[in-house]
Amino acid sequence: GSTFGINTYFVLQPHRAFRCGEEKYRPRLPEWMITKTPDIYERLETIQEKYFYNFSRLCESYGLEKRVFVDDFHYSPDFNHYIAQKIASFIAIPAFNP
């Protein structure tokens, strides 16, 4: 991003196998994914960088009783909107003035 004078943002997205109520969805994710993803996410959560945003626990703040996923990896429209609001709150986009 610095080549073009823009900030590059990195977002650790929510994953069904990490604190998102995997047990309530069918079909289940592969066992290797259920066991390995939490380890990976717990390591990634320790990153402390200016443009790195950890959204891995958004399922919990959104509400585990709500439908977060429509299939193995795609978010529900309402959860997509929730994520977009969170991203917008971190990114300052200047007003467009033609």
Buried (B, 14 or more C-beta within 10 A) or exposed (E): EEEEEEEEEEBBBBBBBBBBBBEEBEEEBEEEBBEEBBEEBEEBEEEEEEEEBBBBBBBEEBEEEEBBBEEEEEBBEEBEEBBEEBEEEEEEEEEEEE
